[in-house]
């Protein structure tokens, strides 16, 4: 061996001697000469198949000249020198001997404040040589920690992306090589790494994250907080590879970091955030790491968990379907760190950045799934967090939070969360409170909720809760609470059927939204079905007495703005034929609320609803045929007071509504002639008075009512009664509205039909003359429809006194623009007279 070494030394000496001239040429001013000298040196050394020992001897001689060439003005010379140094380091047995000079030179070229090496490809080559040096020298680089860190500080932030990536690789390898010393300078690399972690190239970001993972693992952990904030931002990175790198780094830290127990509460949220990543590979990786972490922690703390391990419990009842229960170690880790994690989530879940809010809401669900019954001790914070988050404009945040609320319902005793939620709902009701309540109900089982149904029903039906807002979003969520109760508790809801019906009635009363109305009617159908009732009408029948009693308690305080009035209107309309069974309760309420002393707007609204009911009386108020029994109080105490004249537009509108009610009642056919006759003396004068109203609708309906009364009562009118009616109808023939004129004409036609034999033609001749003359004037009206209407009336009236009518026609026909109607009337009278004479002879 000694002889071999001597021989190799001799060969090395010969090679060095042969290169003497080339070495001198390296100092020549001519760059071509320097370049050729380097190429010649390479040919005589590295390109020759020399032994490693010979190369070692040669490298020792060549090192300084080559390092000097790193400052050569010619880029090609510097490139060749770098490549030769790299090859020598790779092929020599003791490259560490070059470290004192090599590291110092590289530090001068790359570690200065300003960039000394202008060529980015050569900076990359130098960093690659540095990485090679770390690989081959290993722990022998420990004395050069300061220079290495100074170099990496500058190259990590180098403008050239490839230099950044190679520097990250070098830093990671260096940390692994000298773990005993690296922790002293690790923090110095964190700042440049964090400056580069948001680089525009995803591959650079991945390299930085991986290097950060290694640097921190072998560091002292002082910069952990700064690093974690940057890693958390990378969880929102558009590149899946970056997010995958974060997951890998955090997973390794949780498994291998020396002081990981101190950072569990900070690292766990980062790993669990990847559970909701859109890329399946990342989700699976996070799940795999988490399971390993839980099992490892479980083994490390086996003594503390002895009791729980010995008596492993089954999953809680009503556990979410399709979800694998985490291992005990994972659950315990969350339980022990939850109090430190939740405040941060509470802050981030209302962050101004949408992505942060979504991630936080997703993470909250994962944490609650692990915490199970231990959620109970954090209920106050959780609920306040959910209330705020459920008001978020971002739908995904709301959806995630409602899923979390369902988990609270699954794992927490209803007595705990209901006491807190219901108290808050009454104190400061909002859609968010209702959303959370509906969600926890959905998450609970019907069996656990059953003892608390009455409390829930009482709060939901409390005016402070169900009448708190008319906004659609509020009433929608109120309906969701009822639906959740019905879905989870089924037939047990029979116990609070009345309270739920009150809530649904309130929703129908407050919201004009048709879609919501349809949804509420569907819920009403479900509430009926679960009690074995055939329809919603039967549900109203079951509770009608309580509903009316509930509303009657506040009837004296109703105004046009009262929710109770709206509830009353909803009940009487929605209950359909069932309201006909409750007239003994309905009529007194109407009587109280429709007195002239009450709020005019409210009276107007109630009369409008009442007219709708009366239009279809057989299916509503008269469904049982009992309405005629209440006719007298209805007309005298409800309709008549509202027909009395009072000044003002509102009063006029009320009279119009009252007339509408009366017309709707007569039009429905609910009254017989005898029943109408008993009240017509009080009613008819007020109706006649409304013929002079400003509203054409009122005038027209008044004519219709008089027509209907004349038809119903028939020949019961005596002559004096008839003579009081026709002059007012005759005035309406001069009305500005043709509709009123035609309706008045029809009423006059009915008037003629009411004339009996005791209406003495001689005694009342003047009345008939006045009536005929008035009708003949309008027979010559410019409007053909009016002419036709008058013609029909006169044909009907010709039966009463044909001779008088003939006389009046003859007196005025020459004044008419057209004689056709007069001639037809005369012909009609003649034919009727002949027919009457013929019957008399017979």
C-alpha positions, 0 to 999 in steps of 0.5 A: 500500500505504501509503495502504491501511495508513493507511486500515486504521489509520483504520478500526481507530481508529474501531472502537476509539473506538466500543468505548470505552464497551464497554471501560469496561463490562468493569470494571462490577460487574454481570456481565450488563453485562460479558457484554453488553459482551463480546458487543458487542465481538465483534459490532463486531470479529470478527463484522464482515468486517474485514481481517486488518490491521484485526483486528491493530490492534484485537487489540493494543488489546483484548488486555489487556482480554480477558486481564483477563476471563480472571479474571472471576468469571462463567464465561460472560465467561471463556468468551467472552473465551477464544473471542475470543482464539482467533479473534483469534489465528487471524485476525491476521497477527502473533499472536506480538505477543500472546505476552508477555501471553497466555503469562504470563496462561495460565501464571498460570491453568493453570501454578500449583500449584493449579488457578486456573481452576475450570471444566474446559471452560474449562481445555480451551478455554485449552489448545486456544488454546495448541495453536492458538498453537503452530500459528500462531506456531511457532518464535516460541514459543522464548523462552517455553519455561519458561512453556510447559513449566510450563503443560504440566506442570500440564495433562498431569496435569489431572483432566479427561481431555480436557485431558490429551489436548489437552495431549499434543497441544500438547506434541508440536506444541511439541516439533516447532516448536522442536527446537533449544531443546526438548531443554533442558526435555524431561525436565521433561515426562516425569514428568507424562507417566509419571504419566498413562500408566496413566490409566483412559481408553485414549484418554488413554493413547494420547495420552500415548504418542504425546506421549512419543514426540515429546518423547523424540525431540526431547529429550536421552534422559536419561529413556529408562530411565524411559520404557521401563519404562512403555512395556513395561507398556503392551504388556500393555494391554487396549486394542489401540489402546494397544499399537498406539501403543507399537509405532508410537512404538518403531518411529519411535524405532528409525528416527529417534531421534538417539541410537538406536544407544545404545538399540538393546538397550533398544528392540528388545525392545519392538518385537519383543514386538509380533510375538506380539500377538493383533491381526494389525494390530499384528503386521504393523505391528511386522514392517513397522517391523522390516524397515525398521529392518533395511534402514536399519541395513544401509545405514548400515553397508554398509561393515562388512557388505560381506563378508556382503552379497557372500556372502549365505548360504542359510538354515541347513539344517533351517530352520523351515518356514513362517517367513520368514528376517529380512533381514541387517540385522535378524539383525545387529542382534540378533546385536550386541545379544543379549548385552545383551538376554538378561540382562533376558529371563533375569530377566523370564522368571521374574518373579512376573507371569504376563504378563511371563513369557509376553511374555519367553518369546515374545520369546526365540523371536523373538531366537533365530530372528534370532541363528541360529548366533550362539546358540552363544556364549550357550548357558550362559545360555540353557540355565539360563534354559530350565531355570528357565522349563520348570518354570513352572506357566503352560503358555504359558511352557513351550510358548514355551520349548520352541519356543526350545529347538527353535530351539537344536537347529536352529541350534547344533551338537549337540556343543555343546548335548548336552555341556552338557545331558547333563552337567547331566542327570546332575548334577541331573536334573529334568523341565525338563532332559528337556523341553529335551533332547527339544526340542533333539532335535526341532529337530535333524536326524537327520543331525547327531544321528547321531554323538551317538546313543550318548552320548545313549542312554548318558546316558538309560539311566544310572540317575542319569538314568532312575531319578532320580524316580518322579514322573509328570511326570519319566517322561513327559518321559523318554518324550518324549526317546525319542520325539523320538530315534525321530522324528528319527533313525529307523532310525539308532536301531538303534544304541542300541536296547538303551539306549532299551529300557532307558529305556522299561522303566524308565518302565513300571516306575516309573509306574503311570499307564495313559495313560503306559503306553499311550504307552510301548507305542506308542513300543516299537512304533515302535522295533520297526518302525524296525528291521524287527521285526514286534512288540514281542516280537521287540524283547525277543527281540533284547535279552533276553540283554543285559537279563537280564545287565544285571539279573543284575549287581545281583540280589544287592542287590535289595530291595522298593524296588529299581528293578531289581526293578521293571525285572525284573518289567516285562521278564518280564511285557511280553516275553510268550512271549519269556521262555519262551526265556530260562528259563536266565537267569530261573530263576537270578535267581528262585532268588537273589532268593527265598531265605529270607534275602532281603528278605521284601517283595521275595520277596512281590512277586516271587512275586506276579508269578511267579504271574501268569506261571504262570497263563498259562504256555503264553503266558509261561514255557512258551511253548517247552514248556521249563519242565518241564525246569526243574521240579525247580530251580523247585520245590525251589529257589524254591517249597519254601523259601518254603513253609517255616513262619516266624513273622510276617504277612509270612512267612504272605503269602509262603507264600500267594504260594508256594502261589499260584504252585504252584496257577497252575502246576498250573492252567495244565496245563504239567505231566504226571503223571509230572513231578509225581510226581517232586517230590510227595514233597518238595512234598506234605508242605509243601502239607499243612502249609499247610492249617492257615494262618490265611489262608483263601485259603492253605487253599483253594489248598492243597486245590486243589493236593492235588486237582490232585496226586491227579488228576495222579498218579492211581493212583501213590499207594500206600496209605500215601501216601493214608492220610497225605492224607485226615485233613488234608482231613477236618479242613478239612471243619470249616473256618470258610470254606465255600469251603475245605470245598467244595474239601476235599470235591472233593479227597476225591472225587479221593482215592477215585478214587486208591484202587487194588485194592492198598488192602486193605479189611480191613487199612485198614478202620479208615481207611475207617470213620474217613473215612466217619463223618467225611463222614456227619457233614457230610452233615447240615450245616445248609448245603445246599451242604455237604450236596450236596458231601458227598453227591457225595463219598460217592457217589464213595466208595461204590465203595471199600467199599459194604458198610462205607458202607452199615453206617455209614449205617444206624448214623447215619441216624436221627440226621440231621435229614433222611433224604433224602441217606442214603436216596439213598446207600443206593439208590445203593449198592444199584443199584451192587451189583446192577449189579456182581452182574449183570456178575459173572454175565455 
